[in-house]
Amino acid sequence: MENLRAIFKHGKRRPKTYNPREDRPERTTTELAQPTPRPRPETELSGPSSENSLPDSFPGGVEVLHNCPDAAVDICFVHGLTGNRDSTWTAHGQSTPWPKTLLPPKLTRARILTFGYDAYIVRKSGASSNRLIDHATNLLNDLTTDRASCNASSRPLVFVAHSLGGLVCKEAILLSRNNPESHLRGIFDGTKGIIFMGTPHKGSWMADWAKAPASALGLVKSTNKSLLGILETDNQLLESIQVNFWSMIRELREAGRRLEVTCFFEELPLPVVGTVVSKESATLEGYSSFSIHADHRDMVRFASARDNGFERLLGELARWEWQTRDSAASPPSRPMGEAQIDKPANLYFYSQGPGAQFNAPWGTQNNNTGSGSQFMGASFSGPVTFGKNPSSEG
């Protein structure tokens, strides 16, 4: 404005010299009345949102961070919104994801994987149009293919998912649950547990916040509104995923199978943005939940094995790994129709007095008085003597 006053006062414009503050386009009265949009902060929300920071080719699909020929469990990491399979799990000042450096010495029987999908919601070159179900389908297919390639299709599987990645995991498991393709049902059959880290099970106000830069002064070319929309607290698809997930949990319990679930939530707010996913949204009723002393982005970036958040996460993973080892070491269960009597040799069935004398003090006695087999379905591991109680003979 001082420049304009000087021009009108002296009647002519002075020779122009370049000044970046003066050479910006003049704003209209309407524009001047509007608040200046705040610069978009870093997110994962997972890293700088600058267009220059986005890779030309996205690191998608499954990558093996640590192979283990005699693995007892596969652990698959799935990143969240605007993250990728490498940077999301890499601490500040580090060059390698911590699941590759910190976990193998602690979990010696685990094969460690990471899955990548294009979850950038805003970019000048064009955001991916994939919906959540598309990312979940890719996770299901890629993970199935990887496990089949190393003869691990029946190996127990654990997911560690951050933010939106938790919703992708839940949808992938649900897609596997009753899939018409038998090979794709292996993910549902093999899933031992899920660790949710800042997953918005009940939505998040992050959706409204993330929409703001997309419409600011035409700075972006396209926005994946599908991924943003599902984060709204009243989104029907989000609610449907949650209902179906609880239905699956109930079905597993009735079948005698337990799906391990642990939730982690952020303690600190992001600068400017605040808390991205509240404790109420990040936790599931009936399951253990723990906090991590970090914001939404840094809650999945551990710099050392002494990090308290890492120790809490490792505690859950180590417990589940040992459970899979114990399950593998246990003898396979036999058909329920077979009566098993695994006792030492010289097992006696004592008969004294008239009438049916076959005693079954720990079960139900079935007396067969006709001809034919009298102990149907029974099998014995040692010699069996039928007759009088030898201790009663003089």
Backbone torsions as a table, in degrees:
resi	resn	phi	psi	omega
1	MET	NA	-37.0	177.3
2	GLU	-60.3	-36.9	178.0
3	ASN	-63.6	-42.2	-180.0
4	LEU	-64.6	-41.4	179.4
5	ARG	-62.7	-40.5	-179.9
6	ALA	-63.9	-39.5	179.9
7	ILE	-63.3	-48.5	-178.8
8	PHE	-66.6	-31.3	-177.5
9	LYS	-70.6	-42.5	-174.8
10	HIS	-96.2	-7.7	173.5
11	GLY	81.7	-6.8	176.7
12	LYS	-148.6	159.3	-178.1
13	ARG	-88.8	132.3	176.9
14	ARG	-71.6	157.0	177.3
15	PRO	-53.9	136.0	-173.1
16	LYS	-85.6	129.8	171.3
17	THR	-117.9	146.7	-173.9
18	TYR	-69.5	124.6	173.3
19	ASN	-136.5	116.1	-174.6
20	PRO	-59.7	-28.3	179.1
21	ARG	-76.7	-31.5	-178.1
22	GLU	-85.8	-23.4	-172.8
23	ASP	-92.0	10.4	174.7
24	ARG	-75.4	150.2	179.8
25	PRO	-58.5	140.2	177.7
26	GLU	-66.1	143.1	-179.7
27	ARG	-100.0	144.8	179.6
28	THR	-74.3	170.0	179.3
29	THR	-60.5	-39.8	179.5
30	THR	-63.8	-42.1	-179.3
31	GLU	-65.8	-37.6	-179.5
32	LEU	-65.7	-26.3	-178.6
33	ALA	-78.4	-18.2	-178.9
34	GLN	-84.9	143.8	177.4
35	PRO	-66.6	141.8	179.5
36	THR	-72.4	125.8	-178.6
37	PRO	-59.6	138.2	176.7
38	ARG	-73.5	145.8	177.2
39	PRO	-62.0	143.5	-177.5
40	ARG	-73.2	127.4	-179.3
41	PRO	-76.2	170.2	174.8
42	GLU	-65.7	148.0	179.1
43	THR	-135.0	171.7	147.8
44	GLU	-144.4	81.7	-50.8
45	LEU	19.6	110.3	-155.9
46	SER	-147.4	-0.4	178.9
47	GLY	177.5	-177.2	-179.7
48	PRO	-58.9	139.1	-179.7
49	SER	-91.3	1.6	179.0
50	SER	-57.4	137.3	179.7
51	GLU	-58.0	-33.2	-178.7
52	ASN	-66.5	-20.0	-177.5
53	SER	-86.4	-10.0	-177.3
54	LEU	-80.8	134.0	-179.1
55	PRO	-71.8	150.2	177.9
56	ASP	-68.1	-42.2	177.2
57	SER	-116.5	127.8	-173.0
58	PHE	-82.4	135.9	178.6
59	PRO	-75.4	85.0	-176.2
60	GLY	-101.2	165.6	177.8
61	GLY	86.7	-169.7	-176.6
62	VAL	-91.7	134.0	173.5
63	GLU	-126.1	135.6	178.1
64	VAL	-86.8	115.7	178.1
65	LEU	-84.5	-33.6	178.7
66	HIS	-149.6	122.0	179.3
67	ASN	-93.6	150.3	179.9
68	CYS	-146.8	105.3	-175.2
69	PRO	-57.8	-34.6	-179.0
70	ASP	-108.0	37.1	-175.9
71	ALA	-60.9	142.3	174.7
72	ALA	-97.6	-15.3	-177.2
73	VAL	-155.2	147.3	170.1
74	ASP	-101.4	133.4	175.7
75	ILE	-117.6	119.5	-176.5
76	CYS	-113.4	124.0	178.4
77	PHE	-95.1	133.0	-178.6
78	VAL	-128.0	119.5	-175.8
79	HIS	-78.2	177.7	-177.1
80	GLY	-113.6	-155.5	-174.8
81	LEU	-60.4	130.5	179.4
82	THR	61.1	14.9	177.9
83	GLY	-97.0	-176.4	168.6
84	ASN	-147.9	172.0	-168.8
85	ARG	-68.9	-11.0	179.5
86	ASP	-106.9	-59.2	-171.8
87	SER	-66.6	-32.5	-178.9
88	THR	-57.1	-36.4	-174.2
89	TRP	-103.2	17.3	-179.0
90	THR	-111.0	122.8	-178.1
91	ALA	-72.0	159.4	178.1
92	HIS	-60.0	132.6	-179.8
93	GLY	83.9	-4.0	178.5
94	GLN	-102.4	159.2	179.4
95	SER	-114.2	-8.0	-176.5
96	THR	-127.4	138.9	178.2
97	PRO	-59.6	138.5	-177.7
98	TRP	-64.3	-28.8	175.7
99	PRO	-60.5	-22.2	179.8
100	LYS	-85.5	-29.4	-175.7
101	THR	-102.5	-38.1	-173.1
102	LEU	-92.7	-30.7	-173.9
103	LEU	-79.4	-45.0	-174.8
104	PRO	-52.3	-41.5	178.8
105	PRO	-66.8	-22.7	-177.6
106	LYS	-92.8	-34.9	-178.8
107	LEU	-116.9	86.1	-170.6
108	THR	-75.9	-11.7	179.9
109	ARG	-115.7	30.1	-178.6
110	ALA	-118.6	136.2	169.6
111	ARG	-96.7	130.0	-170.8
112	ILE	-112.8	126.4	-176.3
113	LEU	-124.2	161.6	171.5
114	THR	-139.3	141.9	-178.5
115	PHE	-116.1	135.5	179.4
116	GLY	-118.8	143.0	176.0
117	TYR	-148.3	154.6	-175.1
118	ASP	-78.9	97.8	-178.8
119	ALA	-110.7	21.2	173.1
120	TYR	-74.1	123.5	-175.7
121	ILE	-89.8	-17.8	-177.7
122	VAL	-139.8	128.8	172.9
123	ARG	-163.6	146.0	-177.8
124	LYS	-64.1	-36.8	-175.7
125	SER	-75.8	-6.0	178.4
126	GLY	114.7	116.8	179.7
127	ALA	-77.3	151.2	177.3
128	SER	-60.7	143.1	179.2
129	SER	-94.3	2.9	-179.2
130	ASN	-61.3	135.7	174.8
131	ARG	-88.1	172.2	-179.8
132	LEU	-58.8	-40.3	-179.3
133	ILE	-65.6	-30.1	177.0
134	ASP	-68.3	-43.7	177.8
135	HIS	-64.2	-39.5	179.6
136	ALA	-65.4	-39.8	178.3
137	THR	-63.5	-41.0	178.4
138	ASN	-65.2	-41.1	177.4
139	LEU	-60.3	-46.8	179.9
140	LEU	-59.3	-47.6	-177.7
141	ASN	-68.3	-48.3	-175.6
142	ASP	-65.5	-39.8	-179.5
143	LEU	-70.5	-38.3	176.5
144	THR	-61.6	-44.0	179.8
145	THR	-63.8	-43.5	-179.5
146	ASP	-63.5	-44.9	-178.0
147	ARG	-67.4	-34.7	177.5
148	ALA	-68.1	-34.9	-177.2
149	SER	-66.1	-22.3	179.3
150	CYS	-117.6	23.6	176.3
151	ASN	55.8	43.0	-177.3
152	ALA	-122.4	23.6	-174.7
153	SER	-61.7	-30.0	-178.7
154	SER	-98.9	4.7	-179.0
155	ARG	-71.6	139.6	176.2
156	PRO	-55.7	145.6	-173.2
157	LEU	-130.1	136.6	176.8
158	VAL	-126.2	136.9	176.3
159	PHE	-105.9	140.6	168.2
160	VAL	-121.9	112.8	-170.4
161	ALA	-125.8	136.0	179.1
162	HIS	-106.8	134.3	170.2
163	SER	54.2	-126.7	-179.7
164	LEU	-57.2	-27.5	179.9
165	GLY	-58.5	-29.5	176.8
166	GLY	-64.5	-37.5	177.6
167	LEU	-69.6	-37.3	177.1
168	VAL	-62.7	-42.5	179.1
169	CYS	-63.3	-47.1	-179.1
170	LYS	-59.6	-43.1	-179.4
171	GLU	-67.5	-37.4	179.1
172	ALA	-63.8	-42.2	179.0
173	ILE	-65.9	-40.9	178.0
174	LEU	-64.8	-38.0	177.5
175	LEU	-65.9	-32.0	-179.8
176	SER	-76.2	-27.6	-170.4
177	ARG	-53.3	-51.1	-178.7
178	ASN	-125.1	39.0	-176.0
179	ASN	-70.0	136.5	177.7
180	PRO	-65.6	-21.3	176.7
181	GLU	-88.1	112.3	-173.1
182	SER	-58.6	-35.8	-177.5
183	HIS	-68.2	-24.6	179.8
184	LEU	-81.6	-12.0	178.3
185	ARG	-77.9	-9.1	-178.6
186	GLY	-64.5	-29.2	179.3
187	ILE	-66.4	-44.5	177.0
188	PHE	-63.9	-45.3	-178.0
189	ASP	-64.6	-33.1	-174.0
190	GLY	-93.7	-12.3	-175.2
191	THR	-67.4	118.8	-179.7
192	LYS	-92.1	-37.4	-177.8
193	GLY	-167.7	166.1	179.3
194	ILE	-136.1	132.4	171.4
195	ILE	-108.2	115.9	179.4
196	PHE	-96.6	127.0	-179.8
197	MET	-120.2	102.3	-179.3
198	GLY	65.3	33.2	179.6
199	THR	-83.4	126.8	-178.9
200	PRO	-81.5	76.5	-179.3
201	HIS	-60.1	-31.6	-177.1
202	LYS	-113.2	22.4	178.8
203	GLY	91.5	176.0	-177.4
204	SER	-159.2	146.5	176.9
205	TRP	-72.3	-3.2	178.1
206	MET	-55.0	-30.6	-177.9
207	ALA	-61.2	-46.4	179.9
208	ASP	-65.6	-40.3	179.6
209	TRP	-63.1	-43.2	-175.2
210	ALA	-71.4	-20.6	-179.9
211	LYS	-73.6	-27.6	-173.1
212	ALA	-56.8	-50.2	-178.2
213	PRO	-65.6	-24.0	-176.9
214	ALA	-65.2	-26.0	-178.6
215	SER	-108.0	5.8	-175.0
216	ALA	-82.1	107.6	172.8
217	LEU	54.3	26.2	177.2
218	GLY	63.2	31.9	-176.7
219	LEU	-75.0	-16.5	-178.2
220	VAL	-122.1	157.2	-177.4
221	LYS	-94.3	-39.6	-179.9
222	SER	-151.3	156.9	-178.2
223	THR	-135.5	136.0	175.7
224	ASN	-82.8	87.2	-176.0
225	LYS	-69.8	-21.4	-179.7
226	SER	-63.5	-45.3	-179.6
227	LEU	-69.4	-32.6	177.7
228	LEU	-70.6	-41.6	-175.3
229	GLY	-62.0	-35.2	-176.8
230	ILE	-69.3	-16.5	180.0
231	LEU	-84.1	-4.0	177.4
232	GLU	-71.2	144.6	-173.5
233	THR	-67.1	-21.3	-179.0
234	ASP	-108.0	20.3	-177.8
235	ASN	-70.4	129.8	-175.7
236	GLN	-70.2	-35.6	179.2
237	LEU	-65.8	-41.5	178.1
238	LEU	-61.1	-43.2	178.8
239	GLU	-64.9	-39.5	179.4
240	SER	-64.1	-41.6	178.3
241	ILE	-61.6	-42.5	-178.9
242	GLN	-65.0	-43.9	179.8
243	VAL	-62.8	-46.2	-179.9
244	ASN	-65.8	-33.6	179.0
245	PHE	-66.8	-44.2	177.7
246	TRP	-64.9	-35.9	176.8
247	SER	-62.6	-40.8	178.0
248	MET	-64.7	-42.7	178.5
249	ILE	-58.9	-44.5	-179.3
250	ARG	-64.6	-40.4	178.5
251	GLU	-62.3	-41.8	179.9
252	LEU	-65.7	-41.3	179.6
253	ARG	-62.0	-42.9	-179.9
254	GLU	-65.3	-27.1	178.6
255	ALA	-87.6	1.8	179.1
256	GLY	81.1	17.8	-179.6
257	ARG	-114.9	133.4	-179.5
258	ARG	-105.9	130.2	173.1
259	LEU	-99.3	115.8	-179.9
260	GLU	-73.2	134.9	179.5
261	VAL	-139.5	131.5	173.3
262	THR	-135.9	137.8	-178.4
263	CYS	-115.8	141.7	173.7
264	PHE	-121.1	142.6	179.1
265	PHE	-130.5	156.4	-175.0
266	GLU	-79.7	141.5	177.1
267	GLU	-93.8	-31.3	-171.8
268	LEU	-108.7	150.1	176.2
269	PRO	-83.3	155.5	170.7
270	LEU	-75.2	144.6	175.8
271	PRO	-55.2	136.1	178.8
272	VAL	71.3	-47.6	-173.2
273	VAL	-76.4	-44.1	-176.8
274	GLY	96.5	-160.2	179.0
275	THR	-70.7	127.7	-177.2
276	VAL	-86.4	-48.9	178.4
277	VAL	-125.2	118.7	-177.1
278	SER	-70.4	162.2	176.8
279	LYS	-58.9	-39.8	-178.6
280	GLU	-62.0	-37.1	-179.1
281	SER	-81.7	-28.4	-173.4
282	ALA	-86.9	-9.7	-175.6
283	THR	-112.7	159.2	179.3
284	LEU	-122.3	131.9	-178.0
285	GLU	-60.8	133.8	177.7
286	GLY	91.5	-2.5	-179.3
287	TYR	-123.8	154.4	-178.9
288	SER	-64.3	144.0	176.9
289	SER	-141.5	141.2	-178.2
290	PHE	-136.4	152.1	178.0
291	SER	-96.0	157.4	173.1
292	ILE	-124.7	129.5	-174.6
293	HIS	-77.1	73.7	-179.2
294	ALA	-164.5	169.1	176.1
295	ASP	-84.7	-178.5	-173.8
296	HIS	-59.5	-36.1	-178.1
297	ARG	-75.9	-46.5	-171.9
298	ASP	-87.0	-2.7	-179.6
299	MET	-68.4	-10.7	178.9
300	VAL	-118.5	20.3	-179.8
301	ARG	-122.8	99.9	-177.2
302	PHE	-105.6	128.5	-177.1
303	ALA	-87.8	-24.5	-178.6
304	SER	-152.6	165.2	179.6
305	ALA	-69.6	-12.3	178.6
306	ARG	-87.4	-6.2	177.8
307	ASP	-61.6	129.6	-176.0
308	ASN	-60.7	-37.3	177.8
309	GLY	-63.8	-39.9	178.3
310	PHE	-64.5	-41.6	-179.5
311	GLU	-62.7	-38.7	178.6
312	ARG	-67.2	-43.4	178.7
313	LEU	-65.0	-44.5	-179.4
314	LEU	-61.3	-37.2	179.3
315	GLY	-57.1	-42.5	178.8
316	GLU	-68.8	-47.0	-178.3
317	LEU	-63.1	-41.9	-179.5
318	ALA	-64.4	-39.7	179.2
319	ARG	-63.9	-43.4	179.8
320	TRP	-68.2	-36.2	179.1
321	GLU	-63.3	-42.6	179.0
322	TRP	-65.5	-34.6	177.3
323	GLN	-63.9	-39.3	178.8
324	THR	-68.5	-34.6	177.1
325	ARG	-65.2	-44.5	179.7
326	ASP	-62.7	-39.5	179.5
327	SER	-64.5	-40.2	-179.6
328	ALA	-69.0	-31.1	-178.5
329	ALA	-80.4	-20.8	-178.6
330	SER	-72.6	143.5	177.8
331	PRO	-66.1	147.7	-179.9
332	PRO	-63.9	143.6	179.5
333	SER	-69.9	147.5	-179.3
334	ARG	-97.7	160.5	-178.9
335	PRO	-55.9	141.6	-177.6
336	MET	-62.3	-24.8	-177.3
337	GLY	-72.4	-13.5	-179.1
338	GLU	-93.9	129.3	174.8
339	ALA	-84.4	122.5	-177.0
340	GLN	-105.3	125.2	174.4
341	ILE	-125.8	91.6	-178.6
342	ASP	-100.9	84.8	-177.8
343	LYS	-122.0	164.7	176.3
344	PRO	-60.8	165.3	179.6
345	ALA	-61.8	167.1	179.4
346	ASN	65.1	44.7	175.4
347	LEU	-82.2	132.3	-175.3
348	TYR	-115.4	142.6	167.1
349	PHE	-110.1	115.4	-171.8
350	TYR	-90.2	137.8	178.0
351	SER	-125.3	119.3	179.0
352	GLN	-140.0	126.2	176.8
353	GLY	84.6	175.7	-177.5
354	PRO	-76.4	162.8	175.2
355	GLY	90.1	179.4	-179.7
356	ALA	-70.4	124.0	-173.1
357	GLN	-116.8	6.4	179.5
358	PHE	-72.6	112.3	-175.2
359	ASN	-95.0	138.7	177.5
360	ALA	-134.6	73.3	-173.5
361	PRO	-65.8	-20.8	-178.4
362	TRP	-106.1	10.0	-178.3
363	GLY	-156.6	-154.9	-178.7
364	THR	-101.7	131.8	179.1
365	GLN	-90.0	126.4	175.4
366	ASN	-114.2	116.8	-177.0
367	ASN	-98.4	118.2	175.4
368	ASN	-103.6	118.3	-176.7
369	THR	-103.7	-6.3	-178.8
370	GLY	-89.3	-167.4	179.4
371	SER	-84.9	163.0	178.3
372	GLY	102.2	-167.4	-176.6
373	SER	-64.5	129.6	-177.9
374	GLN	-98.4	-9.1	-179.5
375	PHE	-131.6	69.3	-174.4
376	MET	-68.3	132.3	175.3
377	GLY	79.6	2.0	-178.2
378	ALA	-92.0	145.1	174.5
379	SER	-133.8	143.7	-175.1
380	PHE	-124.9	140.0	-176.0
381	SER	-91.6	-6.4	-179.6
382	GLY	-147.2	178.7	179.5
383	PRO	-59.2	140.0	-178.5
384	VAL	-125.2	132.6	179.4
385	THR	-113.5	127.2	176.9
386	PHE	-106.2	128.8	-179.8
387	GLY	158.4	-158.2	-179.9
388	LYS	-75.6	157.8	175.4
389	ASN	-61.8	113.5	-175.0
390	PRO	-61.6	-24.5	-179.3
391	SER	-71.6	-16.7	-178.1
392	SER	-89.8	-8.4	-179.0
393	GLU	-84.6	136.0	-178.9
394	GLY	-84.5	NA	NA
